[in-house]
Amino acid sequence: MKKILVVNNDLDTMTLLKSWLEKKSYKVKYTGEQDRVPNLVKEFNPGIVLVDVLQKDVIEQLKNDVDTSAIPVLLMTGYTVRQKNPQVLADDTIEKPFNLNLLEKKIEKLIA
């Protein structure tokens, strides 16, 4: 079973994503606490990490660690493309509100 870690400080968003992703046969864990991410990644070994733009420091943390740099990261953002920080090291981006079909395609592409 493919595993996804969701990092978002909005409990409603995490709960909805978890429910939807589990229906798609993913195993999902989530947190809103950035300091928990390194341990969760080591314990859970996700195939992809979905990160909210407000938690984008997690991306740099993951990509700068030799043990986690290969894990794909999908940045979830409510900002338009022009407002995004070009320095973000995410492997891909999806804008909120999510088109669930597009989200599923992006996850499948990155987790493959």
C-alpha positions, 0 to 999 in steps of 0.5 A: 500500500502506498503511503502519504504524509500530509503536513497542514495546520488546517485540521478540516483539510487534513481530515478530508484529504485523509478520508479521500486518500484512504478511499483511493487505497492510500495509507495516510498520516498527517500532522500540523506540527513541523517539528514532528515531520522528520520522525514521522518520515523516518517511522512511516516512510511515505512515498510522497509528502503533501505540504501546505504552503504555510508549512513550506519550511518542511520542504527545505528540511526534507530536501536538504536531508540526504535521507529524505531528499528523494521523497517527492513533495507536493506543495498545496497552495491557495496562492496564485502561481505569481505569488508562489515563492520560486525558491520552494523546492517542491517537486510539484504544486497544486492550487486550492481549492483542489480538483481531486482528479488533478490531485490524484494524477499529480500524486500518482505521477510523483509516487510512481 
